[in-house]
Amino acid sequence: MQPHQIGFQVDLDRCVGCRACELACQHQHPESLAGFRHVERLHASVRVQGLLSLACNHCAAPECMRVCPEHCYDKLRNGIVRHHSESCVGCGRCVGACPFGAPRLNPRTQKAEKCDFCEDRLTRGQLPACVEACPVGALQLIELGELTEADKNLPDYPLIRYTQPSIRFVPARQPIRFLRKEAKSNDQQK
C-alpha cells in the first residue's frame, strides 16, 4: 500500500471568521491552554485579502521532527505528524524551528504540544473537530495525491519549499466587500 498524505484545505472566499473551528479545537483538546487552531487575517500589502484558519500543517518534511533532540515526533503513513509529550523535555527547539508556529510550549506542563489532526476521531471514522465544526465548509479534510508545492499566492505565508506543508488554499476570487469599503474610507481620509 502506497503511503498518502492527508491535509487541510482552506477556502478563503468561504471563511467568515466565526472561529467555530478554534472553539471546536479547544473543546477537543481541553488540556491545551490556547487550542491548536487559530483564525487570522491575511494581509497583502495594505489590503486585507481574507481570513485563514491555521493549525499544524503536518508537513511532508517537518522541521519540528528534524530538530527535536529527544525524537518526540514521528510521522504516520497518512502524513500526520505526532508529538509524544511523555518524551518532551521542553527545550523549545521545535517551537523555534517551525515556520508556521504550530508547536507551542504549554506553560503549565513546560512541554511542547501541537495539533494531532484529531487522530482519535479519524480512527473512529470522524472528521477532525475543526473541520466538522465549520458551518460554511471553508475548512476541509483532503487527501493529497502526489505531493506538490502548496499555493504560492498567499503573501506573508512562510517559505514552503523546504517543509512542504499539507495545506492547500482556495484563493479568494474577489476582496471581501466590507473590507474593501474600509479601504476606500482610508483612501478618502488621505
DOPA-844137 format. One line per field, with one value per residue: residue number from 0; residue in three letters; y, z, x of N, C-alpha, C in turn. Coordinates in nm, 3 decimals. Atoms other than C-alpha are relative to their C-alpha. Example, Ala and Ser with C-alpha at 12.3 -4.5 7.8 and 13.67 -1.06 7.14 Angstrom:
2
i = (0  1)
aa = (Ala  Ser)
ny = (-0.119  -0.119)
nz = (0.000  -0.006)
nx = (0.089  -0.082)
cay = (-0.450  -0.106)
caz = (0.780  0.714)
cax = (1.230  1.367)
cy = (0.120  0.109)
cz = (0.000  0.073)
cx = (0.090  -0.077)
This chain:
190
i = (0  1  2  3  4  5  6  7  8  9  10  11  12  13  14  15  16  17  18  19  20  21  22  23  24  25  26  27  28  29  30  31  32  33  34  35  36  37  38  39  40  41  42  43  44  45  46  47  48  49  50  51  52  53  54  55  56  57  58  59  60  61  62  63  64  65  66  67  68  69  70  71  72  73  74  75  76  77  78  79  80  81  82  83  84  85  86  87  88  89  90  91  92  93  94  95  96  97  98  99  100  101  102  103  104  105  106  107  108  109  110  111  112  113  114  115  116  117  118  119  120  121  122  123  124  125  126  127  128  129  130  131  132  133  134  135  136  137  138  139  140  141  142  143  144  145  146  147  148  149  150  151  152  153  154  155  156  157  158  159  160  161  162  163  164  165  166  167  168  169  170  171  172  173  174  175  176  177  178  179  180  181  182  183  184  185  186  187  188  189)
aa = (Met  Gln  Pro  His  Gln  Ile  Gly  Phe  Gln  Val  Asp  Leu  Asp  Arg  Cys  Val  Gly  Cys  Arg  Ala  Cys  Glu  Leu  Ala  Cys  Gln  His  Gln  His  Pro  Glu  Ser  Leu  Ala  Gly  Phe  Arg  His  Val  Glu  Arg  Leu  His  Ala  Ser  Val  Arg  Val  Gln  Gly  Leu  Leu  Ser  Leu  Ala  Cys  Asn  His  Cys  Ala  Ala  Pro  Glu  Cys  Met  Arg  Val  Cys  Pro  Glu  His  Cys  Tyr  Asp  Lys  Leu  Arg  Asn  Gly  Ile  Val  Arg  His  His  Ser  Glu  Ser  Cys  Val  Gly  Cys  Gly  Arg  Cys  Val  Gly  Ala  Cys  Pro  Phe  Gly  Ala  Pro  Arg  Leu  Asn  Pro  Arg  Thr  Gln  Lys  Ala  Glu  Lys  Cys  Asp  Phe  Cys  Glu  Asp  Arg  Leu  Thr  Arg  Gly  Gln  Leu  Pro  Ala  Cys  Val  Glu  Ala  Cys  Pro  Val  Gly  Ala  Leu  Gln  Leu  Ile  Glu  Leu  Gly  Glu  Leu  Thr  Glu  Ala  Asp  Lys  Asn  Leu  Pro  Asp  Tyr  Pro  Leu  Ile  Arg  Tyr  Thr  Gln  Pro  Ser  Ile  Arg  Phe  Val  Pro  Ala  Arg  Gln  Pro  Ile  Arg  Phe  Leu  Arg  Lys  Glu  Ala  Lys  Ser  Asn  Asp  Gln  Gln  Lys)
ny = (-0.120  -0.124  -0.101  -0.119  -0.116  -0.075  -0.139  -0.093  -0.096  -0.119  -0.080  -0.138  -0.068  0.049  -0.024  -0.123  -0.043  0.029  0.066  0.127  0.098  -0.023  0.047  0.146  0.048  -0.017  0.098  0.133  0.009  -0.091  -0.009  -0.107  -0.127  -0.092  0.071  0.010  -0.068  -0.142  -0.070  -0.130  -0.073  0.006  -0.135  -0.013  -0.141  -0.072  0.050  0.131  0.086  0.106  0.059  0.133  0.089  0.069  0.087  0.071  0.037  0.140  -0.014  0.118  -0.003  -0.087  -0.051  0.035  0.136  0.000  -0.065  0.046  0.083  0.116  0.081  0.002  -0.006  0.101  -0.029  0.118  0.026  -0.091  -0.135  -0.069  -0.016  0.011  -0.039  0.086  -0.090  0.071  -0.008  -0.140  -0.064  -0.141  -0.084  -0.103  -0.005  0.019  -0.123  -0.096  0.048  0.006  -0.130  -0.031  -0.021  0.103  0.047  -0.106  0.049  -0.018  -0.050  0.084  0.128  -0.028  0.090  -0.042  0.066  -0.044  0.067  0.141  0.026  0.077  0.138  0.091  -0.012  0.061  0.147  0.037  -0.035  -0.136  -0.109  -0.080  -0.084  -0.131  0.014  0.029  -0.117  -0.113  -0.005  -0.040  0.089  -0.064  0.087  0.136  0.103  0.047  0.092  -0.051  0.109  -0.027  -0.126  -0.114  -0.118  -0.072  -0.123  -0.110  -0.124  -0.057  -0.086  0.010  0.138  0.042  0.078  0.134  0.091  0.100  0.082  0.053  0.014  0.071  -0.090  -0.062  -0.115  -0.040  -0.145  -0.087  -0.045  -0.146  -0.046  0.002  -0.127  -0.097  -0.046  -0.092  -0.129  -0.053  -0.050  -0.123  -0.110  -0.038  -0.078  -0.130  -0.078  -0.047)
nz = (0.000  0.016  -0.101  0.052  -0.088  -0.017  -0.031  -0.013  0.107  -0.049  0.106  -0.048  0.027  -0.089  -0.142  -0.046  -0.125  -0.115  -0.098  -0.046  0.007  -0.120  -0.118  0.007  -0.035  -0.145  -0.067  0.025  -0.070  -0.115  -0.072  0.063  -0.053  0.102  0.119  0.104  0.122  -0.016  0.122  0.010  0.126  0.097  0.053  0.123  -0.004  -0.099  0.003  -0.056  0.105  -0.047  -0.130  0.007  -0.114  0.002  -0.109  0.052  0.140  0.018  0.117  0.056  -0.055  -0.117  -0.073  -0.141  -0.013  0.033  -0.101  -0.137  -0.048  -0.074  0.097  -0.049  0.114  0.105  0.110  0.036  0.144  0.059  0.001  -0.127  -0.080  -0.141  -0.105  -0.119  -0.109  -0.110  0.022  0.019  -0.112  0.003  0.046  0.087  0.133  0.101  0.003  0.077  0.134  0.086  0.061  -0.010  -0.141  -0.043  -0.136  -0.101  -0.134  -0.096  -0.122  -0.116  0.002  0.047  0.112  0.128  0.042  0.132  0.061  0.034  0.110  -0.063  0.040  -0.062  0.075  0.132  -0.012  -0.018  0.122  -0.011  0.047  -0.108  -0.064  0.065  0.131  -0.025  -0.058  0.092  0.049  0.141  0.081  0.043  -0.043  0.046  -0.006  0.136  0.019  0.103  0.077  0.004  -0.071  0.082  -0.083  -0.038  0.075  -0.021  0.015  -0.130  -0.052  -0.142  -0.047  -0.009  0.108  -0.004  0.084  -0.076  -0.088  0.078  -0.087  0.054  -0.002  0.130  -0.009  0.114  -0.010  0.007  0.137  -0.006  -0.137  -0.085  0.023  -0.110  -0.016  0.109  -0.042  -0.100  0.071  0.069  -0.096  -0.035  0.113  -0.001  -0.110  0.036)
nx = (0.084  -0.076  0.033  0.068  -0.010  0.122  -0.029  0.112  0.023  0.069  0.059  -0.007  0.127  0.106  -0.024  0.064  -0.062  0.087  -0.085  0.057  -0.110  -0.082  0.074  0.006  -0.134  -0.016  0.086  -0.058  -0.129  0.011  -0.127  -0.076  0.048  0.051  0.048  -0.103  0.043  0.028  0.043  -0.068  0.019  -0.108  -0.024  -0.077  -0.039  0.078  0.138  0.028  0.050  0.089  -0.026  -0.061  0.011  -0.129  -0.047  -0.116  0.019  -0.041  -0.087  -0.065  -0.136  0.019  -0.117  0.012  -0.051  -0.143  -0.084  0.027  -0.110  0.054  0.076  0.138  0.092  -0.004  0.092  0.077  0.014  0.099  -0.057  0.014  -0.122  0.040  -0.094  0.012  -0.035  -0.067  -0.144  -0.037  -0.068  0.035  -0.112  0.054  -0.060  0.105  0.077  -0.078  -0.030  0.119  0.026  0.141  0.034  0.095  -0.026  -0.007  -0.029  0.108  -0.064  0.036  -0.075  -0.136  -0.027  0.058  0.123  0.044  0.114  -0.021  0.094  0.108  -0.029  0.097  0.126  -0.020  0.003  0.141  0.072  0.054  -0.086  -0.058  0.101  0.003  0.065  0.141  0.067  0.008  0.138  0.007  -0.082  -0.125  -0.110  0.027  -0.104  -0.025  -0.111  -0.089  -0.058  -0.142  -0.024  -0.038  -0.024  0.122  0.025  -0.094  0.074  0.032  -0.105  -0.032  0.001  -0.140  -0.060  0.056  -0.077  -0.075  0.083  0.110  0.118  0.116  0.114  0.025  0.089  0.082  -0.016  0.118  0.024  0.005  -0.018  0.119  0.067  -0.005  -0.138  -0.026  0.056  -0.092  -0.117  0.040  0.011  -0.137  -0.052  0.066  -0.056  -0.135)
cay = (0.000  0.340  0.599  0.902  1.245  1.397  1.770  2.071  2.287  2.643  2.826  3.196  3.301  3.093  3.164  3.423  3.442  3.286  3.095  2.780  2.581  2.740  2.664  2.305  2.256  2.398  2.172  1.866  1.945  2.098  2.025  2.277  2.628  2.803  2.530  2.446  2.619  2.993  3.226  3.524  3.789  3.753  4.082  4.161  4.490  4.724  4.549  4.258  3.966  3.722  3.506  3.198  2.911  2.764  2.484  2.240  2.173  1.816  1.890  1.632  1.737  1.868  2.088  2.011  1.644  1.720  1.940  1.757  1.619  1.375  1.233  1.323  1.341  1.074  1.073  0.825  0.669  0.903  1.207  1.300  1.438  1.328  1.468  1.239  1.467  1.196  1.222  1.602  1.794  2.136  2.262  2.458  2.377  2.258  2.579  2.790  2.572  2.557  2.836  2.822  2.848  2.519  2.363  2.571  2.535  2.483  2.699  2.461  2.139  2.303  2.071  2.129  2.047  2.071  1.969  1.592  1.615  1.470  1.132  0.963  1.095  0.988  0.631  0.629  0.748  1.106  1.431  1.646  1.858  2.185  2.059  1.920  2.248  2.477  2.592  2.716  2.439  2.669  2.412  2.068  1.746  1.645  1.370  1.490  1.258  1.333  1.599  1.926  2.257  2.447  2.758  3.049  3.306  3.387  3.689  3.680  3.299  3.140  2.977  2.642  2.489  2.302  2.182  2.113  2.184  1.970  2.263  2.396  2.724  2.801  3.164  3.441  3.532  3.893  4.103  4.078  4.353  4.507  4.524  4.698  4.972  5.011  5.056  5.319  5.521  5.513  5.642  5.926  6.035  6.086)
caz = (0.000  -0.103  0.177  0.133  0.287  0.432  0.478  0.528  0.259  0.339  0.107  0.151  -0.001  0.241  0.575  0.761  1.072  1.307  1.490  1.527  1.424  1.707  1.965  1.845  1.875  2.227  2.324  2.170  2.347  2.686  2.824  2.577  2.716  2.386  2.144  1.833  1.563  1.517  1.265  1.143  0.876  0.564  0.459  0.110  0.105  0.274  0.181  0.376  0.142  0.366  0.674  0.733  0.965  1.060  1.276  1.231  0.861  0.913  0.670  0.439  0.571  0.923  1.083  1.431  1.381  1.233  1.520  1.823  2.025  2.214  1.900  2.033  1.684  1.436  1.108  1.032  0.691  0.642  0.694  1.048  1.244  1.606  1.916  2.214  2.516  2.757  2.599  2.568  2.787  2.690  2.514  2.263  1.957  1.768  1.858  1.712  1.406  1.279  1.025  1.096  1.477  1.522  1.823  2.138  2.489  2.742  3.042  3.279  3.166  3.029  2.728  2.361  2.219  1.878  1.665  1.628  1.339  1.585  1.520  1.767  1.575  1.240  1.365  1.454  1.102  1.211  1.073  1.277  1.521  1.346  1.005  1.142  1.321  1.020  0.937  0.587  0.468  0.441  0.619  0.460  0.508  0.182  0.063  -0.133  -0.414  -0.526  -0.301  -0.483  -0.354  -0.168  -0.319  -0.366  -0.390  -0.019  0.073  0.417  0.431  0.542  0.292  0.199  -0.029  0.245  0.478  0.214  0.435  0.383  0.347  0.031  -0.020  -0.250  -0.329  -0.280  -0.610  -0.503  -0.200  0.089  0.040  0.388  0.394  0.056  0.194  0.486  0.242  0.044  0.356  0.443  0.091  0.130  0.459  0.286)
cax = (0.000  0.134  0.166  -0.056  -0.076  -0.390  -0.414  -0.637  -0.792  -0.899  -1.136  -1.056  -1.390  -1.594  -1.425  -1.633  -1.416  -1.672  -1.396  -1.610  -1.300  -1.099  -1.367  -1.404  -1.028  -1.026  -1.314  -1.142  -0.811  -0.901  -0.554  -0.409  -0.429  -0.495  -0.603  -0.409  -0.615  -0.639  -0.801  -0.604  -0.632  -0.424  -0.266  -0.144  0.044  -0.206  -0.533  -0.677  -0.739  -0.923  -0.917  -0.706  -0.786  -0.448  -0.309  -0.023  0.025  0.155  0.435  0.587  0.930  0.856  1.121  0.986  1.071  1.413  1.534  1.392  1.687  1.460  1.294  0.949  0.797  0.703  0.514  0.238  0.173  -0.123  0.102  0.002  0.297  0.258  0.425  0.490  0.482  0.600  0.947  0.948  1.192  1.053  1.366  1.155  1.366  1.059  0.878  1.158  1.209  0.851  0.795  0.421  0.431  0.244  0.421  0.384  0.519  0.243  0.339  0.160  0.336  0.654  0.629  0.564  0.224  0.061  -0.235  -0.268  -0.518  -0.772  -0.614  -0.850  -1.152  -1.006  -0.958  -1.332  -1.423  -1.498  -1.363  -1.124  -1.326  -1.230  -1.345  -1.671  -1.747  -1.702  -2.058  -1.973  -1.740  -1.439  -1.219  -1.199  -1.003  -0.836  -0.608  -0.309  -0.205  0.142  0.287  0.301  0.419  0.148  -0.005  0.232  -0.046  -0.054  0.156  0.319  0.293  0.623  0.858  0.708  0.967  1.153  0.877  0.609  0.304  -0.005  -0.239  -0.397  -0.576  -0.864  -0.781  -1.033  -1.192  -1.256  -1.172  -1.414  -1.672  -1.681  -1.302  -1.298  -1.527  -1.290  -1.001  -1.197  -1.272  -0.900  -0.817  -1.071  -0.908  -0.569)
cy = (0.124  0.098  0.121  0.110  0.067  0.143  0.080  0.083  0.114  0.081  0.144  0.080  -0.039  0.036  0.137  0.048  -0.029  -0.068  -0.128  -0.108  0.012  -0.058  -0.152  -0.062  0.011  -0.101  -0.142  -0.020  0.093  0.014  0.107  0.132  0.089  -0.071  0.007  0.072  0.145  0.060  0.135  0.062  -0.015  0.138  -0.009  0.149  0.069  -0.059  -0.137  -0.086  -0.107  -0.047  -0.140  -0.075  -0.089  -0.085  -0.063  -0.045  -0.143  -0.013  -0.133  -0.011  0.091  0.039  -0.039  -0.138  -0.004  0.053  -0.054  -0.094  -0.127  -0.093  -0.018  -0.002  -0.125  0.035  -0.131  -0.015  0.093  0.146  0.075  0.003  0.002  0.046  -0.087  0.079  -0.071  0.002  0.142  0.056  0.151  0.092  0.111  0.006  -0.014  0.127  0.103  -0.040  0.004  0.137  0.044  0.019  -0.104  -0.056  0.120  -0.063  0.031  0.045  -0.083  -0.128  0.019  -0.097  0.055  -0.078  0.056  -0.079  -0.144  -0.046  -0.077  -0.147  -0.099  0.004  -0.066  -0.152  -0.051  0.037  0.137  0.100  0.065  0.098  0.135  -0.006  -0.022  0.124  0.115  0.006  0.031  -0.086  0.062  -0.087  -0.143  -0.090  -0.049  -0.103  0.053  -0.120  0.015  0.134  0.105  0.118  0.073  0.130  0.109  0.134  0.067  0.084  -0.019  -0.143  -0.050  -0.086  -0.146  -0.105  -0.114  -0.091  -0.067  -0.023  -0.068  0.084  0.060  0.109  0.016  0.152  0.076  0.051  0.151  0.043  -0.002  0.140  0.099  0.050  0.099  0.138  0.067  0.061  0.131  0.116  0.045  0.086  0.141  0.090  0.060  0.130)
cz = (0.000  0.112  -0.064  0.105  0.007  0.037  0.015  -0.126  0.058  -0.120  0.051  -0.028  0.101  0.146  0.039  0.133  0.124  0.115  0.059  -0.001  0.123  0.124  0.002  0.039  0.151  0.078  -0.013  0.082  0.122  0.079  -0.058  0.047  -0.105  -0.118  -0.108  -0.128  0.032  -0.135  0.000  -0.136  -0.085  -0.062  -0.127  -0.018  0.106  0.014  0.064  -0.108  0.049  0.137  -0.019  0.130  -0.005  0.124  -0.051  -0.142  -0.029  -0.127  -0.047  0.053  0.122  0.070  0.147  0.025  -0.021  0.115  0.142  0.049  0.072  -0.089  0.045  -0.112  -0.086  -0.103  -0.040  -0.152  -0.067  0.004  0.130  0.072  0.146  0.092  0.122  0.120  0.115  -0.014  -0.005  0.127  0.001  -0.046  -0.094  -0.138  -0.110  -0.016  -0.087  -0.144  -0.094  -0.060  0.014  0.144  0.055  0.139  0.095  0.134  0.090  0.131  0.125  0.005  -0.034  -0.110  -0.126  -0.025  -0.135  -0.045  -0.035  -0.110  0.051  -0.040  0.060  -0.073  -0.137  0.007  0.022  -0.123  0.003  -0.060  0.119  0.052  -0.070  -0.133  0.019  0.047  -0.098  -0.064  -0.149  -0.092  -0.051  0.033  -0.034  0.026  -0.143  0.003  -0.117  -0.072  0.002  0.066  -0.099  0.092  0.026  -0.079  0.034  -0.001  0.132  0.051  0.151  0.053  -0.002  -0.118  0.011  -0.074  0.079  0.082  -0.073  0.086  -0.072  0.018  -0.139  0.019  -0.129  0.006  -0.010  -0.142  -0.007  0.145  0.076  0.000  0.115  0.025  -0.111  0.035  0.102  -0.067  -0.072  0.097  0.047  -0.110  0.001  0.111  -0.037  -0.069)
cx = (0.087  -0.035  -0.068  0.010  -0.137  0.038  -0.128  -0.010  -0.082  -0.048  -0.011  -0.127  -0.107  0.021  -0.057  0.056  -0.082  0.076  -0.060  0.108  0.091  -0.066  -0.009  0.133  0.023  -0.083  0.058  0.128  -0.001  0.130  0.092  -0.057  -0.063  -0.065  0.106  -0.037  -0.030  -0.038  0.069  -0.027  0.124  0.015  0.084  0.026  -0.085  -0.140  -0.012  -0.064  -0.096  0.041  0.055  -0.026  0.123  0.022  0.129  -0.030  0.043  0.084  0.058  0.143  0.000  0.130  -0.005  0.061  0.152  0.085  -0.017  0.111  -0.048  -0.081  -0.145  -0.104  0.014  -0.106  -0.067  -0.010  -0.102  0.046  -0.012  0.134  -0.044  0.113  -0.028  0.049  0.072  0.152  0.053  0.065  -0.025  0.111  -0.045  0.062  -0.104  -0.082  0.072  0.021  -0.120  -0.029  -0.145  -0.046  -0.095  0.031  0.011  0.036  -0.118  0.063  -0.032  0.084  0.147  0.043  -0.064  -0.128  -0.041  -0.121  0.036  -0.095  -0.121  0.010  -0.100  -0.135  0.012  -0.007  -0.143  -0.084  -0.063  0.099  0.069  -0.106  -0.012  -0.074  -0.150  -0.075  -0.018  -0.138  -0.013  0.086  0.129  0.121  -0.038  0.120  0.017  0.112  0.082  0.059  0.151  0.022  0.048  0.020  -0.130  -0.010  0.100  -0.072  -0.035  0.116  0.015  -0.005  0.144  0.046  -0.043  0.082  0.064  -0.090  -0.116  -0.125  -0.116  -0.125  -0.012  -0.102  -0.078  0.001  -0.131  -0.014  -0.014  0.017  -0.132  -0.061  0.014  0.141  0.036  -0.054  0.090  0.123  -0.034  -0.008  0.138  0.062  -0.060  0.058  0.136  -0.002)
